[in-house]
């Protein structure tokens, strides 16, 4: 997890920000509801259960990789298992930190 911590510290330093400012920005922001298109809904509904599961899994993996890139913008992020594992560890570490704060 030291790599993750270094990435967070580098991100904060490079962007001249602090956890407090990130938290304030998050708290002040309004949640935006994302509504999928009707075409997407039809396509998902037409899939069999196994394919729907695979689609949802892939979308979650992409979301994790996007979040990893946002946390470490200078790092090269690829669509591969190495980066995906790193993104999952980052997600788990964030939730662990969140639980410790609460």
Number of C-alpha atoms within 10 A of each C-alpha: 10 7 10 18 12 12 19 16 17 16 18 16 11 11 9 9 12 13 11 9 11 12 11 11 11 11 10 9 9 8 8 6 6 6 7 8 9 9 9 10 11 10 11 16 11 11 12 9 11 8 12 15 13 11 14 12 12 12 12 12 19 15 13 21 23 15 15 23 17 12 19 19 15 12 11 8 17 11 10 10 10 10 17 18 14 18 24 15 16 23 15 12 15 13 12 11 11 10 9 8 7 5
